[in-house]
């Protein structure tokens, strides 16, 4: 099998990459193994138009351009047209890269070339005719472009190298709800007490689900276990006890159900460096994260500051045109943060005054994703909202900013993706959940229900 998920072919395939593929993953051309990769001249022109600026897309374009330049090196024009071998370190060359240019002397006979997408499709149709028996495939994240290409007789596929699951129903929720009693499923257990905690060493049986480190086990009898170790035939489980979990408090906020309790537990645990919360709108993701962040920066002083940011379609391009400082530019986009600050202080005599006071005292900084790129944050709690709109590459770029003593909290709802070239299965939030399911310092929780209001709960279920 190659890295693109296909059996190795006896005859290499020629994959033509669209611009959105290189923006989604600037290293995409390296992921086709022994196959031939072609980048149309139209794609290079689009990358050139988008490369200027400090927004996220510009950075991805520049990275893709640098990689193309590195692979092509000092190749002659003839070699660039035919294909330059892609060097892969000590393993030597594998596959090749070429720049696709039109060879037509006749006027267009397929699609009108008023759109760049049409120009690329026309080039691929021509290439397919020129290549004879060589399989030619257009790779694009644009569904409509794939449809148009297929209508013109060209094979077209989505780019799915970083798509780890085919169905988000396969994603871990971070916990396992069990009917009846968990202990009825266990054949052998060894229990010990250490430092005021209860540990269970449980022998694995067919009655237990497949679990990962830092997932939780819940049963109908009130047992809450935290999986802290997995060996070939046994689990090491920390008994958390449901009552203390439900009575946790952070900045005056208490969890409303056991799932919020697990989320708050992870948010407050200093040994957990990454918390990934997903769930429907109103399930409590942001308010839990914000309460835990303020508690740990104002009371326990665990973190020096809170960095709040979010991914919003259009924000990278629009923020530069807004007046004011970076914080003033970001505030409209981070209304969810201030809304939840108000919710935390609803019982105060003057909610508005309390929020203003907290904002003046809490080391809370609103930052754009452009600001985070290239930085390193020490002893900070980095709160990233709307993570479902990030690509896997963008998610990696942000999380690697976390320095010593920092914690990253990712919030998102896979049902509310606003980016045209992302789906629930290709979202960076899905990628993060799957990639970090065995990380010993990370916790993922899918929150349940819509505690925001009876109206919100009904709307989520019936609309």
N, C-alpha and C positions, 0 to 999 in steps of 0.2 A: 504494500500500500504506500502511496505517496502522501506528503503532508496535506494534500488537498482532499484527502479522503477517498481516493480512487485506486483501483488496482493498477499496478504498473503496466503501461501499454507497451506493446512491441514497437509501435510507431509513435514517437512523441507527438503530442497535440500542440497546436499553436493557439495560445490564449491572448486575446486582445483586451487590454485593460481600459476601462472608462475612468474618467477623472474622479468620480466619487469613490471609486475603489481605493485610489491612492490617497485621497483625503481621509477615508475611513481607516486605512492602515498604510502609512507611508513606506513600510517595508514589504508591501504585498508582493512585489515582483520576485522576492526571494523564496516565496512559498509554493512554487510550482515544480520543484525538483528537476527532473530531467527534461521537462517540457520547454518549448520555445515561448517566450513572452514578448509581445509586441505592444509598444505604446504609440498610438497615433499622433501625428504632428498636431492635430487639433487639440489633443489632451495636453500636450506640452504648452500650447498657446493659452489654454485655460488655466493651467497651473501658473503660468507667467503673470496672467492678469490678476490672480488671486493671492500671489505670494507677498504683496506689499501690505504692511500694517502689523499691528501687534495682536490682532485677534487670533483665536485658536486655529481657524482654517488656514490663515496665512502661514502659521508655524508648520502645520502639517504639509502644506505645499512646498515650503522651502526644504523640509526634510526629504520629501520624495524627490525633488529636483537634485539635491546633493547626492542621493543614493544612485540615481540614474547616471549622473556625471561620473561617479566613482566606478560604476560597473563598465561604462563605455570607455573610460580612460583615454588613451591616445589612439583609439581605433580610427582607421581611415573611413571616409564616407561609404565606401563599398562594404566594409566590414560592418558598419553600423546598420546598413540596409539589410545585409544577409543575416546578421546575428552575431553578437559578441559573447563568448563564453562567460558565464557567471562564476567567478572564483569563490570557492567555499572553504577558505583556510587550508589546513593540511589535507583535507579530503580532495582538493583540486577542483577543477571546473565541473559544473553540472548544470545542464540547461543553458539557454542563451537568451540575450535581450537584443531586440532590434527596434528601430524607429520606423513606424509605418507611414509611408507617404503615397499619395495617389499616383497612379501610372496612367490615368485615363487621358486620352487626347480628345475623346468625344464628350459632348455635353452630358449632364446627368440624365440617367434613364431610370433611376429607382425612386428615391425620395427627394423632394425639393430641398435644396441646401440652404434654406433660410435659418435653420437651426443647427447648432453644433452636433447635437445627437444624430441628426440625419446625415451630416457629413461623415461621422464615424461609422454609421451603419453602411453607408455607400462604400466606404473604403473597405469594410470587412467583406461585403458582397463581392467586390472586385478582387480582393485577396483570395477569397475562397475559390473563385473561378480560375485565378492564376496558379494556385497551389495544387490544383487537380485533386489527387487522392488524400492529401494531408488534412486531417480533421482541424477545423477552425472554429473556435468558440469565443463569443463576445462575453466578457465578464463585467457586469454592471449591477449596482445596487438600485437602479431605477427600474421599477416594475414596468412602467409604460414603455421604456426603451427596450426592455426584453421582449415585450409583446410586439413592438414594431419590427424588431430584428427577426423574430420568428416568422412574422408575416412576409418578410423578404427572403425567407428560406435559410436564415442563419441561425445556428444553434446559439442560445444565450442562457447564461446562468448567473445566479447571485454569487457573490464572494462569501464563502462560508468557512474559511480556514479558522477564524476565531469564534465560530459558532459551536459551542460545546454541547448543546442539547437541541433536539429537534422539537421538543414540546416543553413549555415551561411547567407543565404539570409534573415533569420529572425532577424539577428543582427541589432541593431540600427546603423544608419550612423552618429548620433549626430545632425542631422538637418532634416527638412521636407521641400522639394520643393513643392510649391503649384502653380497650374495653375491659371491664372487670378489674382485677388486681394484677399488678405487674408480677408479684411474687408467685402467682399461680403458673406463670410461664417459666419459672426458674427451677432448675433441678438441683443446683448446688450453689451455695453462697457462703462467703467468709466475711464476717463483719468485724471491724475494729474501730476504736476511738483514738483520735490523735489531735491534740491542740484544740479540743472542744468541737471537733468535727467528726461526723460519722461516715466511714468509708465502707463500701461493699465491693467485694471481689466476686463477680458473678460469672459462672461458666456459661458460655454461649450455647444456645440450643436453636432448633429450627423454629421455635415459637417466638423468637425475638427478631425484630426487624434489623435490616442492615443499618448500622449507625456510624457516625463520624465523630471525631474528637470535638468536644464542646457543644454537642447537641444535647437536648434535654429529653427525658422520658417522663411522661405524665400518665397517671392512670385514674380511674373513676373513684378510687378510694382515697385520693388526696396525696399520693406519693409523687414527689418531684425529685428526680435524679439527674445529675449532671455528669455526662460521660467524660472522664478525664484521662482515660487510657484504654487502648485497644491492643490486645495481643491475638495470637492465632486462635485461641480457644476461650478467651475470657475478656470481660469488661471490668474496668475500674470505675466505680460510680460514686460520686459525692452526693450524700443525702442532704438536700437543701431545706426540707420542711416547708410546707406551703404557707403556714400562718405568718412566720417572719417575713417571707417574700411579699405577701400582700400588705404588710404593715410598714414596708420601706417608705422613706420620704426623702424627697429632694426639693429644696426650695419651696416647701409647703405642699408639694404635689405628691399624691399617693396614687398607685396604680389602680385601675378599675377592674381589671381581671388578671388571671394568672399569666396571660401572654404579655401584657404590659409590665407585669411584675418581673418576668424573666428579662425583658428588654432593659428595664431600669437597673436590675441587678448587674447586667453586663456593662451598662453605661457607667456604673459606679465602681466597677472592679478595676483596680490599678494594673492588674496583670493581663487585662484584655486591651490590646492596642488597636483593634479594628472592630467596630460594631456596624453591622449592616442591617438596617431596618427597612422592610418593605411592607406594603399593605395598602388598602383602599384609602381614598381621601377621607380624612376625619378619624382615622384609626388611632391617632395619638403619636405618630412618629416624631413630629417636630416639637411638640410640647414636652414630651419625655426627654428628648435630646437636649433641649434648651434648659429645662429645669436641672438636669444632671450637670450640664456645662457650668451654669451659674453657681450651683452648689460647690463644685470642685475648684472654681476659680475664686470665689468670694469667701467661702467658709473653710474648706480644707486646704486651700491654696496649693492644690496639686498641680494646677496649670497656671502659667503666667498670663495667658490670654486665650480668647476664643476667636478663631478665624471663621467667619460665616460666609459661605459662597453658595452659588447654585448654577446649574446649567439651564439656560433659557434660550430657546431658538431665537436668533436675532440679536441677543444681548451683546455678543462679541462685536458685531458690526455697529450697533446703535449706540453703545455706551460712550463712544468718543464724541458724539454730537450733543450729548446732554450737558447742561451747564453745571458748574460747581466742582467741588473736590471729588475724589474717587468715592469717598464714603457717601456723599450726597448723591452721586450718580447711581450708586448701588442700592440706596435705600428703597426706591420704588420697586425694585426687583426682589427685594428681601422683605416684602410686606408680611410674609408668613412669620418671620421672626418677631417683628413688633406686634403682630396680632396675637401671637402666643404669649408674649410678655404681658400684654393686657389681660389675657385669660388667667395668667398666674397671679395677677393682682386685682382680680375682680372684686374681692372682698374689702379692698382698701377704701378708705374714705374718699380719696381722689385717685381714681385709676390712672388718669392721664398724668397727674403729677408724679405718681409712683413710677410710671414707665419712664418718664423723663429723668427722674432721680436715678433709677437703675441704669439707664443708658449712660449717665454721667459717671457712675461709679464702677460698673462692670467693665472689665477690659475686653469689650466686644468690638471687633473690627469687621466691617463689611468689605470684602475684597472680590474683585472680578477674577475669573479663572485665568485671565491673561496675567494678572499680578502674581498668581500662585506659581505659574510656570517658571521654572528656573530658580525658585527660591527654596530655602530650607528652613523649616519652622521648628525651633527647639521648645520643649516644655509647653506645647500649645495643644488645644483641643480644636481640631479642624472639622467643622460641620459643613457637609456638602449636601445640599438639597437638590431635588429633581435629578437624581443620578441616572434615571432611566433614559435621559436624553444624551448621555455620554457614550462615545464609542469605547470599545475595550482599550484602544491605544490611549485615549484621553484619560480614562480611568487610571491606567498605569502611571501616566505622567503626573497626575495629581497625588496619588497615594505615595509615590516615591519622594514627595516633598516632605514627608513626616520625618523630623529629626529626632534626636535623643529626648526621651521623656514625653513624647507627643502621642496623641490618640486621634484616630480618624473615625468619624461617624458618617456613614453614608445613608441617605434617606431617599426613597423612591417608590413609585407606583408603576408597575409595568403595564397597567391598563391605560396610562395617560402619557404615551410617547408622542412628542410634538415634532420630532425630527423626521423629515421625509424619507431618509434612507436607512432608518433603523426600524427594527421590529422587536417584539418581546424576546425572541430567541437570539437576536444579534446585538441587543443592548449591552452596554458596559456593565449595567447592574446585574444582568444574568451571568455575564462572564465572571464578574467578581464573586458572585455567590458560588458558582461552580468551582472556580480556581482555588478559593480559600476555604473549602469545606473541610480540609484536613489541617488548617493552620492552627497550631496550639495556642495562639494568642488572639484568635478571632472568634466572634460569635455572630451568627445570622438568626434573625427572628422575623417571621412573617406575622404581623399583627392581625388580629381577627376583629370582626365587627366594626361598627361605625359609632363610637360613643359620643361623637360631636353633638348629635341631637336626634330625637325620634324622627324628625323630618328628614335629616340627612341619611339616616339608616334606611328609611323607607325608599328614598330616592335611589340610593345605591343598589337596592335589591330589585326595584321595579322599573327603573328607567333605562 
